């Protein structure tokens, strides 16, 4: 019996050591801040808020109540994945009526669960806890109340008008900050009688890695193709739509007309933008010149048109493989432009004929850029492409992979 115990005791010890090693290796990592040596104590709360925004994720519990202009109380449990995803579930109590709510914010959109279905709206503060916290902290002046090895406590005068719209309550705020990580533990705002209260607690930093996005289809679009539609093509299309803010689902089936791709979208889309997003995405950049419609002859050679103006194309200069990325520039002038960055290994000095470069997408000229001899082809700015949505869609297509099938629009209906 003694021999048996002696044999198993090391196994138990080694098992515990292995368990500890695995646990520590799986523990979430806190992204540590860079703290200036001469940082005044009253600046630590704002640094703590920046520290919060620099993490990958966190959970929170939010509780607030007020009695002006009516009795309202709410409590939510929420999760945040930085920089722009949040979900919260909780209850509202208004004048004796209790309502359960579930909200998710993803990017610029907000989803609210009502009667078992997700409704989509532009994103508001009710799904972005960082906006609420920032409003409280930005213009506040902080005073260090206490400090030990575990925690610092700061007092401040809060800015929460919705808790006290009449500004008759004496509101005070307290912020509790972890001593080493400088991450906030709790922020509390209340009056002395706690008739008005706003309190948030933080935990589980960097443990969350996913917030599922709701999807309620509102539009069904069917496209036909003469060739096989593989999973890679569907993934590329879904990514294109998502980059433009359209959540989508796809499925394929056979018909007498050939393979059919069915797209389900959560909101409607215009036909011109749809045709762009489902296109092959083939890009060619040519040197060329404008032609005067009254002077060019039939022997001028192949002629294309850009917005009803004839163009003579000379040389093929660049294709998809030569382009590193595309950017839609929306705020640098009266109209948006499309900036194309050439892969460094494909840059060269322009020695071609023609005073312009013309951008062709799917065999259609869509923009032009003036060019001069010996100009380095590293960044090209194309003009007169269209409105903001069209330029953004084209940048999205160029940044994605090309697809092989040629899709033709079949039908669209509301769900």
N, C-alpha and C positions, 0 to 999 in steps of 0.2 A: 504493500500500500504506500509506503514511504517512497519507493522507487517510482511509482506511478505519479504521485504528486510532484516529485522532483522533475519528472519528464515534462509534465504539462505546464508548469509554472513559466518556463521560458517562452513557450508557445503563446500563452496569454499575454505576456509582456510585449512580445514581438507583434502580436495582433493589434494591441493598443497603439503601439508606435506606428504601425502601418496605417491605422485608422486616422491618427492625428496628421500624418503626412498628407494623406489624401484629402482630409478636410481642409487643411491649410492651403493646399494647392488649388482647391476649388473655391476658396473664399474670395469674395469680390475685392477688387483693388480700388482703393480711393485715389483719385487723381489729386496729388498734392499741389498746393498753390505755391507760387513764388512770392514770398513775403518781403517787402522792403524792410531793411533794418530800422529805418527811422519812421516807420508807419505809426502815426498817432493812434492811441486806443480807440478814439471815437470814429476812426475810419474802418475798423475791423468789421462791423456789420455789413457795410457795402462790399467789402472784399469777400465776406462770407456768401453774399448773394451771387457774386461773380463765380465763386467757387462752386456753388450749387449748379449754376448754368454750365459749368465745365465738366460735370459728371456725365456718364452715359445714361443713367436712369435713376429713379427713386420712387418710393411710394409715399403717400401722404394721407392724413386724416384731417378733414376740414369740418369745423363746427362753428356756426354763427347763428345769432338771434338778435332781434330788435323788437321794440314795442311801438315804434313810430315809423310810419303813420298807422300801422296795424301790427298785430302780433304775428311775427314770422320767425320760424326756426328751421334750420336745415343742417344735415350732417351727411358728409360724403367720404367714401374711401376711394382713393384714386391712385393711378400709376402714370408716370411720365417717362417717355423715352425721348431724350434730347436729340435734335433740337426742336421737333415740331409734332410730337405725338402725345396724346393724353387720353385716358379714359377715366370716368368716374361714375360711381353708382351710389345712390343715396335716397334720402327722403326729404320732402318739403312738408312743413306744417304751417298752414295759413288759416288763422281764425278757426281752429278746430278741425280743419280738413287736412288729411294726410295723403300725400301723393308720392309714389315711388318713381324715380327717374334714372335713366341710364344715357349717358352722353359720351361720344367719342369725337376727338378732334384730331384730324390728320391733315397736315399742310394747311391749305387755305379753306378747308371744308370741315363741316361739323355734322355729325350724325346723331339723331335723337330717336330713341326707340318709343314708338307710339302705337298702341293697339297691335303689338306683335310685329310691326314693320318699321324699318329704318327710314327716317326722313332726312334728306340732305339739305343743308343750308350753308350760306357763307359762315365762316368760323367767327365766333364771338368770345367774349371773356369767360362765359360760363364753361368753356372747355379749354381754358388756358390759364392755369393757376399762376404762371410766372408773371402775367400782366397784373394780377391782383397783388402779388407780393411786391412787385416793383413799385406800384403806386404807393404802397405803404412806406417803403423804405427810401425812395429816391430823394424826397425833400425833407426827410426827418433829420433831426440833430440827436446824436446818441451820447449817452453818458454811462460809463462803466460803473456798475453797481457793486459787483462782486466778482471774484476770480479765484479759482483753485486749479489743481492739476488736471481736473476732468472737464471743467466747464467755465465759461465766462457769461455773465448776465449783464445785459445793457437795457437801460430805460430810454424811452423816447416818446415824443408827442406824435401820435399817429395821424394819418390822413385817410380816414374812411368815412366819407360823407354819407354813404348809404346807410350806415349804422345810426347816424345821428343827423338827419337832414335839417333839423331845426337848430342844430349847433347849441343845444341847451345842456348837453351832458358833459361832464368832465372826464374826457377819455384819456387813458394812459396806455402805453405799449411797453412790452417787455420782450426781449429777444434773447434766447438761450443758444449759445454757440459752443460746439465741441472744442475742447482745449487744444488738441493736437491737429486734427484735420481742418479745423475752422469751418466745418459744415454746420448749418443751422440744425438744432434739435427741435426747437419749438419757437413759434412767434404767437404772442397773445396780446389782444387789444380788448379793453373793456372799460366800463365806468365802475365806480366804487361799489355800486349795488348789483352789478352784472346784469342790468336790464338790457344792455347792449354788449354783445360779445362776438369776437372773431378770433378763432384759435386754429392754428395749423401745426400738426406734428409730422416730423419727417423720419423715415427709416428705410431699411433695405436698399441702401445706395448700391447701384450698379449690379443688382441681382436680376433685373428684368431685361429681357432681350427681344420681346415681341409684343405688339398690340395688334390683334387681328382687326382688319378693316371691314366694316359692314358692306354689304352689297345688296341693293334692291334694284333689279333691272326695270327700266322704264321704256327702253327702246330696243327693238329687235331689228337687226339689219342682216340681210342675206346676200352673199357674194358668190359668184360662180368662178371657176377656174378651169382651164384646159389641162392643167397638170396637177400632180399629187400635192396635197397640202400636208406638210410634215409638222411635227411638234416644234421644231426650231422656228419655222415660219410663224406659228401661232404665238410663240414666246416673244418674238421680235415685234409683232403687231401689238400685243398687250403692253409691252414696254413703251412703244411709241404713244399709244393712247394715254398711258399713265403719265408720261412726261408732260403731256398737254393738259393734265387734270381730269382725264376721263377714266374712271374705273371700268373695267370690262371683263367679260367672260367669253370664251369661245367654245364652239363645238363644230365638228365636221360630219357630213353624211353625203351619201351619193344620190344623184338624181339623173334624169334623162339628159340634162344639159351638161353633166359632168360633176366633179367634186364641188361641194357647197361648203362654204365657211359661214357659220352663223355667229354674229357678234351681238352680245347683249351689253348695253350701256346703261348707266344710271341716270343719264340726262341726254337730251337731244344734241345732235351735231349737224352743222351745215354740210351740204353735199360737197362744196369745193374743198373744205378741210378734210372730210372723209376720204375723198379721192386722193388727196395728198398722202394721208397716213397709210393707205392701203397700197400705195404705189411701190414699184420695185426699188426706187431710190438710187437709180443710176445717175451719177454726176459726171459731167464733162465740161472742161473749161477750154474755150477756144480763143485764139486771137482773131480779130476781125475789125471791120469798119462799117459805119453806116453807109447806105446807098441812097442817093437821091432818086426817088421813084420816077421822076420825069426823065432821068438821064441814063439809067442803067439799061444795057442791051440784053438780048436773049442769050448772047454768048458769054455773059459775065460768069456763068458757072452756077453751082448750087446756091440757092438763096433761101434764107430763113427769115422769119419775121418775129420781131419783138414789139409787142403792143402795136401791131399794124404797121410798124416801120421796117423796111427791108434791111437785112444785114448780110454782108458777105463774110463768111467764116474762112479763115486761112489755115491755121495750124491747131492741132489738138495739143494743149499744153499740160493739163493736169486731169486726173481722174480720182475716183473715190480713194484709191490706195495711196494717193499723194497727200490727202488731206488729214491733218491731225485732229482738228475739231472745228466746229462751227459755233458761232455765238450770235444771238439776236440782240442787237444794240438798240435799245428802245428810248433812250433819253439823251442822245447826243446831237439832236437836231430836229427839224420839223417833221422828218419821216424816219421810220426805223430802217436800219441797214443790217446787212448780213455780213459778218466778219468771218472769213475763212483763214485758218492758220495752217500753213503747209508744214508737213513733216520736215524736220531739219535736214534729213538725208536727201530730200527731194527739192530743196531750195536751189535756185539758180538765177542768174541775171538774164533778164529778158532781152533776146536778140531777134525776136520774130517780127514779121510784118503786121501792121495793124496798130491803130492807136487805142484800141479797147480790148478788154477781155470780156467775153460773154459767158455767163453761167447757164448751162443747160441741165435741166433735171427731167429725166424720163423723156428725152428727145424734144423738150420744149424749152425755148429760151425764156428765162425768168428774171434776169438781172444783168447789169453791166458794170464794169469798173474801168476808168481811164488807166492807161499804162504808158510808160515812156521807156525808151531804149536804155539798157543797162540797169533798169530798176530791179532790185532784188525781189524775187517772188517768194516772200515768206509770210506776208499777211495781205490779204486782198479784201477790199471793202466794196460790196456790191449794193447798188442803189435801185430804186424804183421797182422793188419786188412786190410791195403791197402793204396791207395794214399789219398791225402788231401781231394778230393771231396767225396770219399767213406766214410772216417771217419766222415766228417762233416755231410753227409747224415744220417749216423747211429746215431750220436748224436741227430740230429733233430728228428728222429723217436722215439728214447727212451724218449725224452723230451715231445713228444706229447702223446695224448691218443691212446690206441689201437682201432682198428676197427674190426667189426665182419665179413663183407663180405670178401670172398677170390676172388680177381680179377684175371682174366686171360687176357693177352694181345690179342687183336683181330686184329687191324690194325692201321697204322699211315700214314698220308699223309700231304704234305705241302699245305698250303692255298695260 
